[in-house]
Amino acid sequence: MSYLLILRGPLGVGKTTIARQLQQTIKADYISIDEILAANALDHMDPNEGCIPEANFRQAINLILPDINQNLQHHQPVILDGCFYHLEAIAYLQKSLPFPSIIVTLQAPLATCIARDKERQKSFGPDAAKAVYKLVSRFTIGKTIDATKPQKEIVNDILALLTTSI
């Protein structure tokens, strides 16, 4: 079955870790929107907005749409992870694909996100974690999952969601 799984949540919540586990389990293609933004110099903050502008997310989405469509046409699921703190960018992505999409918002307390970020090789720091947390927390969309649970439980919750959603 062809579908796009969007994993969103704040910096340090565990999106990439969960996405990589799911990728192996369901044999999906994996794309990080944050990596696409960085690789294409779209990850700069607008000082007036205090974040990466929604237009930059759309540009990044346009760059990956051909690959996503090709994989989905060949019945390979795609997992896309990112902070996705612009609701309009998610809507744009969904409207751009003729395939179903499932959105999962991973949530954890700010202190957990800061602690997890600190453990990374390349930490973004507490100020960045706080800023992104505030942006991502402005809205929830899709299925919300507590990311403080054991990773295996989170993966199983998402797998169960996929079974009932597609």
Protein Blocks (a to p, Z undefined) as FASTA:
>chain_A
ZZddddeddehilmmmmmmmmmmmnopacddfklmmmmnopabccfklopacfklmmmmm
mmmmmmmmmmmmnopacddddfklafklmmmmmmmpccdcddddddddfklmmmmmmmpm
bdgbjklmmmmmmmmmmpcehjdddfkbcfklmmmmmmmmmmmmZZ
